[in-house]
């Protein structure tokens, strides 16, 4: 008895699908896919509580004898200062500072952070030339 009912429902479903116009069938498929995407987009509360955390990483590169540095401020207001060599237009200084910056970014990536946006600006004056690069990262 049950087999007959399932066969009847299946046959009527096939008949219904074959009778509707092609574009209605495409709309039906699109509606089903939209529903699936909507249901999959919900996240568990545990996962959401770990996300949405932002940190700021700012690189101060001074063109004077004072040291350049990276300052990282975490979501819990803790901060970290990483010293860099003074910015000089010499390959050894440029390479060493870029190595430290790259190591720092890779360390943060391994901790689950990704860069959301970055910006850079510079100031040139007679007594203090500086370039500031800011990264906003999210976990």
Protein Blocks (a to p, Z undefined) as FASTA:
>chain_A
ZZmmmmmmmmmmmmmmmmpcfklmmmmmmmmmmmmmmmmmpccfklmmmgoiacdddddd
dfbfbdcddddddfkopacdddddddddbfklmmmmmmmmmmmmmmmmmnopacfbdcdd
ddddfklccddddddddZZ
